Amino acid sequence: MSVTNIKQLFLVGFLGLALVGCSSTPKTEEAAPVATVDTTDADAARLAAEKAAADLAAKKANLMAIIAGKVVRFEFDKSDVQPEFFSIVKANADYLALDPSVAVTINGHCDERGTREYNLALGERRAAAVKTALMSEGVSADRINVVSMGEDSPVAEGHNEAAWSENRRAEFAY
């Protein structure tokens, strides 16, 4: 073998080794491990309590929006809660069920007809009838206050049936 042939053989061998060395897959950088949040039972309980409190607040706000300004109306010289007003009573009972620390005052109102004493008694009977309806929905009696306003706080100032029917009512005050 001549020197040239040996040089060529070494060159081919060297290039072969170089190619084999370069053909290996390059090493990739390992990704940093993903940090996992280790939530303990206390953290989970805290998160659950925060979610429950937010849900409760949302329910209370929704019910308050439903019952705001709603009153129970009465027929002339009557103190019976009419069936069309049971949904208002139920919504107020649901609101009270969400927060046991809340109390309600029911103000009974009358129109201007009748004596002052009679209207105070009728306003008391109307507020008591709404209290009884709330109690039938599960609200404790000690959370319900009853006040008769008689004819003293009219919402309509007229002297006709339209005004009188607006004034015959029971209002909820929280």
Contacts in CASP RR format, 6 or more apart in sequence:
PFRMAT RR
TARGET T0000
AUTHOR 0000-0000-0000
METHOD contacts of the structure
MODEL  1
MSVTNIKQLFLVGFLGLALVGCSSTPKTEEAAPVATVDTTDADAARLAAE
KAAADLAAKKANLMAIIAGKVVRFEFDKSDVQPEFFSIVKANADYLALDP
SVAVTINGHCDERGTREYNLALGERRAAAVKTALMSEGVSADRINVVSMG
EDSPVAEGHNEAAWSENRRAEFAY
39 47 0 8 1.000
56 98 0 8 1.000
56 99 0 8 1.000
59 98 0 8 1.000
60 95 0 8 1.000
60 98 0 8 1.000
60 99 0 8 1.000
63 91 0 8 1.000
63 94 0 8 1.000
63 95 0 8 1.000
63 98 0 8 1.000
64 95 0 8 1.000
66 91 0 8 1.000
67 88 0 8 1.000
67 91 0 8 1.000
67 92 0 8 1.000
67 95 0 8 1.000
67 172 0 8 1.000
69 171 0 8 1.000
70 88 0 8 1.000
70 91 0 8 1.000
70 172 0 8 1.000
71 88 0 8 1.000
71 169 0 8 1.000
71 170 0 8 1.000
71 171 0 8 1.000
71 172 0 8 1.000
72 81 0 8 1.000
72 82 0 8 1.000
72 85 0 8 1.000
72 88 0 8 1.000
72 89 0 8 1.000
72 126 0 8 1.000
72 130 0 8 1.000
72 169 0 8 1.000
72 170 0 8 1.000
73 82 0 8 1.000
73 85 0 8 1.000
73 165 0 8 1.000
73 166 0 8 1.000
73 168 0 8 1.000
73 169 0 8 1.000
74 80 0 8 1.000
74 82 0 8 1.000
74 126 0 8 1.000
74 168 0 8 1.000
74 169 0 8 1.000
74 170 0 8 1.000
75 82 0 8 1.000
75 168 0 8 1.000
76 111 0 8 1.000
76 113 0 8 1.000
76 164 0 8 1.000
76 168 0 8 1.000
77 122 0 8 1.000
79 122 0 8 1.000
79 123 0 8 1.000
79 125 0 8 1.000
79 126 0 8 1.000
79 128 0 8 1.000
79 129 0 8 1.000
80 129 0 8 1.000
81 89 0 8 1.000
81 129 0 8 1.000
81 130 0 8 1.000
81 133 0 8 1.000
86 133 0 8 1.000
89 130 0 8 1.000
89 133 0 8 1.000
89 134 0 8 1.000
89 137 0 8 1.000
90 137 0 8 1.000
92 104 0 8 1.000
92 134 0 8 1.000
92 172 0 8 1.000
93 134 0 8 1.000
93 137 0 8 1.000
93 138 0 8 1.000
93 139 0 8 1.000
94 137 0 8 1.000
95 102 0 8 1.000
96 102 0 8 1.000
96 104 0 8 1.000
96 134 0 8 1.000
96 139 0 8 1.000
96 143 0 8 1.000
97 138 0 8 1.000
97 139 0 8 1.000
100 143 0 8 1.000
102 143 0 8 1.000
102 174 0 8 1.000
103 143 0 8 1.000
103 144 0 8 1.000
103 145 0 8 1.000
103 174 0 8 1.000
104 134 0 8 1.000
104 139 0 8 1.000
104 143 0 8 1.000
104 144 0 8 1.000
104 145 0 8 1.000
104 172 0 8 1.000
104 173 0 8 1.000
104 174 0 8 1.000
105 144 0 8 1.000
105 145 0 8 1.000
105 146 0 8 1.000
105 147 0 8 1.000
105 172 0 8 1.000
105 173 0 8 1.000
105 174 0 8 1.000
106 127 0 8 1.000
106 130 0 8 1.000
106 131 0 8 1.000
106 134 0 8 1.000
106 144 0 8 1.000
106 145 0 8 1.000
106 146 0 8 1.000
106 147 0 8 1.000
106 170 0 8 1.000
106 171 0 8 1.000
106 172 0 8 1.000
106 173 0 8 1.000
107 127 0 8 1.000
107 147 0 8 1.000
107 148 0 8 1.000
107 149 0 8 1.000
107 153 0 8 1.000
107 170 0 8 1.000
107 171 0 8 1.000
107 173 0 8 1.000
108 123 0 8 1.000
108 124 0 8 1.000
108 126 0 8 1.000
108 127 0 8 1.000
108 130 0 8 1.000
108 146 0 8 1.000
108 147 0 8 1.000
108 148 0 8 1.000
108 149 0 8 1.000
108 150 0 8 1.000
108 169 0 8 1.000
108 170 0 8 1.000
108 171 0 8 1.000
109 123 0 8 1.000
109 126 0 8 1.000
109 149 0 8 1.000
109 150 0 8 1.000
109 151 0 8 1.000
109 153 0 8 1.000
109 154 0 8 1.000
109 155 0 8 1.000
109 167 0 8 1.000
109 168 0 8 1.000
109 169 0 8 1.000
109 170 0 8 1.000
109 171 0 8 1.000
110 119 0 8 1.000
110 122 0 8 1.000
110 123 0 8 1.000
110 126 0 8 1.000
110 149 0 8 1.000
110 150 0 8 1.000
110 151 0 8 1.000
110 167 0 8 1.000
110 168 0 8 1.000
111 119 0 8 1.000
111 151 0 8 1.000
111 154 0 8 1.000
111 163 0 8 1.000
111 164 0 8 1.000
111 165 0 8 1.000
111 167 0 8 1.000
111 168 0 8 1.000
112 119 0 8 1.000
112 151 0 8 1.000
112 154 0 8 1.000
112 159 0 8 1.000
112 164 0 8 1.000
112 167 0 8 1.000
113 164 0 8 1.000
114 151 0 8 1.000
116 150 0 8 1.000
116 151 0 8 1.000
119 150 0 8 1.000
119 151 0 8 1.000
120 148 0 8 1.000
120 150 0 8 1.000
121 148 0 8 1.000
122 148 0 8 1.000
122 150 0 8 1.000
123 148 0 8 1.000
123 149 0 8 1.000
123 150 0 8 1.000
123 170 0 8 1.000
124 146 0 8 1.000
124 148 0 8 1.000
126 148 0 8 1.000
126 168 0 8 1.000
126 169 0 8 1.000
126 170 0 8 1.000
127 146 0 8 1.000
127 147 0 8 1.000
127 148 0 8 1.000
127 170 0 8 1.000
128 146 0 8 1.000
129 170 0 8 1.000
130 170 0 8 1.000
131 141 0 8 1.000
131 144 0 8 1.000
131 146 0 8 1.000
134 144 0 8 1.000
135 141 0 8 1.000
135 144 0 8 1.000
151 167 0 8 1.000
154 163 0 8 1.000
154 166 0 8 1.000
154 167 0 8 1.000
155 166 0 8 1.000
155 167 0 8 1.000
155 169 0 8 1.000
156 162 0 8 1.000
156 163 0 8 1.000
156 164 0 8 1.000
156 166 0 8 1.000
156 167 0 8 1.000
157 163 0 8 1.000
158 164 0 8 1.000
END
